[in-house]
Amino acid sequence: MIFLGIFKYKKRKFNSRKNSTQSLKWPDHIVSLNEGNFEEFIQKYPLAIVDFWAPWCAPCKMMAPRLRHLSKIYNGRVAFGKLDTQENQDIAKQYKITGIPHLMIFRYGKKTTSATGARSIGDVKNMINKLLEKKDK
């Protein structure tokens, strides 16, 4: 009997978290991040992708339209943000960013996956889909 009570409690807790994500206001664009909003952004969403970039980086400029496209495809399921590493060096150092562009994926503030270098839309979609499948299980 006690085991069933614990099981039911865990199930309710999981469902309440799922319901809270449905009422969550998802951004419909890529959010510009800085020291003031970075932590809140990665903590708030069940799945958040942060693009660490710099204005002088040519591959970073190639990734921008790809990420805009992906933000439209995954609207309401994944939040996309970008952080200028030149302007926010402390955060870049905290996450040990040594090469850009660098995509880092967070689940409620915890780093799950990262990838350095320009990626195709298909590569990033594969990364996202694997994480979304894990989330749904």
N, C-alpha and C positions, 0 to 999 in steps of 0.2 A: 504494500500500500504506500509506503513512504517513497519508494522508487517511482511509482506512477505520479505522485504529487510533484516530485522534482522534475520529471519529464514534462509534465504539463506546464510547469512554470517556465522551463526553457523554451518550449514551443510558443507560449504567449509572448515571451520576450523577443523572440525572432520575428514573429508577426508584427509586433508593434514597431520594430525598426523598419520592416518592409513598408508598412503603411506610412511611416514618416517620410520615406523617400518618395512616395507617390505624391505627397503634398508639397515636396520641396520645389522651390522655384529654381529651375535650371537656366543657366545663361544661354541665350541663343546666338552667342558670338564668342570669340576668343577673348578672354579676360586678360587685360594687361596687369601683371602682378608686380609688386614691389615689397619692401620690408613691412609696409603697413597692412597689406592684405594677404600676403602669401600663406601664412600659417592658417588663417581662417578659411581660405579657399581649399587647401588640401584636406583640412579636417571635416569640412562641411559635406562633401560629396562622397557617395559610395565608390565612385571611380572618377579620378581626376588625372588628366595628362598635362604635364607642364613641359613646355618647350623652353629649354635654356638656350639663349641665342645672344648675338651681338650685332649691332648695325653694320659693321664692316665685314661680316662673314657672308660670303657668296652662297655656300650651301644652305645657310640659315634662311636666306632670302628665297631659295628654291622651296624650302619646306613650308613657308607661310601660306601659299595658296592651297597646298595639299591639306594642311591642318584646317583651313577654313572649310574646305569641302567635307572633311571628316566630321567637323563640328555640326554640319547640317545633317549628315547621315545619322549620327549618334545623338542628336538632340533629345534631351530628356533621359538619357542613359549614361552619358559620359560628359563631364565638364572639361573644357579645354582652357588652358591658360598659357601665357608666355611671360618669361622673366628675362629681362635684359641683364646679362651677367656683367656687363661693363658698369652699369649703374648700381647693381646690387651684388657687389663682390662678396660680402659677408655670407649671403645665402649660398652663393656658388661654392665658396670654400667649405661651408657647413656640409654640403652634399657631395663634396669632393669632385666637382665638375672640372675635368682636365681637358676636355675636347668638346667642341660645339659644331653643329647643333647636337643637343643631347635631350632626348625625350625621357622623362621619368614618369612612371605611372604610380599613383597613390591610391590606396583603398582606405578611406577614412583616416588619412594622415600618415599611414604606414607605407613606406616604399615597397612596391611589389616587383616591378620590372623597370629596366632602363636600357636604352640603346643610344650609342653615339654614332653620329654621321647621318647624312641625308638618307632617308628611307622612302621607298615607294608607298603609294596609297595602299597597295595590296599588303605590303609588309606590316604596316601599322594596323590595318584592319585585322590581320591574323592575330597580332598581339592582343588587340582589344577583344576580339571574339573569344579567344581562349579565356580571358579574364571574366568576360560576361557569362560564359558557360559555367565557370567555377562558382560565380556568384549565384546563379540560378539553382545550383544543386543543393 
